[in-house]
Amino acid sequence: MPRDLQKDDEDRELRRRPLETIQESETEFEENVVEVRRVAKVVKGGKNLSFRAIVVVGNRNGKVGLGVASGREVVDAIRKASNLAKRNMIDVNVVNDTIPHAVEVKFDSARLLLKPAAPGTGIIASNTARPALELAGIKNVLCKSLGSNTPLSILRAVFKAFDEIKPPEYYAKLRGISLRQLFHGEEVTKQ
């Protein structure tokens, strides 16, 4: 069967599904609109105005995504950005409601420092970085923005930091020691 016909069949099948089943699959993720701004494209006849939306989607259990899209209407831009965010989900390593280790990243002119925090500290971060951290399931973290304060650059830096965070097992295996030796600082004896 040609690809186009197969895609049409899938679209028809989606339209036939009851509304409840579609809503159940999408309620797994929460979405947060970080920014909506009006943008313009200058053309020969004047300016074409549209809206750009930045949306963060996550399940508060280690999966989070970022979507950026624009459309003629605010609702269209948010819907497109939300769909993009759901397609671009990443896994975040969360250990005891915080990140396993400190990380400093740079994305364009935005520099970001993320540090693990003790239980009860909460999320100490800017209003721009907070939604991504909350929807990833991180409850205790310190976040400091050291460069640009542009929302899109900060969020992309947060997601770059999420990519660089590795679980403790990774570092133990890399160094050839057990997790106990990694956390308790026991002497490693070479034989």
Secondary structure, 3 states (H helix, E strand, C coil): CCHHHHHHHHHHHHHHCCHHHHHHHHCCCEEEEEEEEEEEEEECCEEEEEEEEEEEEECCCCEEEEEEEEECCHHHHHHHHHHHHHHCEEECCCECCECCCCEEEEECCEEEEEEECCCCCCEECCCCCHHHHHHHCCCCEEEEECCCCCHHHHHHHHHHHHHHCCCHHHHHHHHCCCHHHHHHCCCCCCC
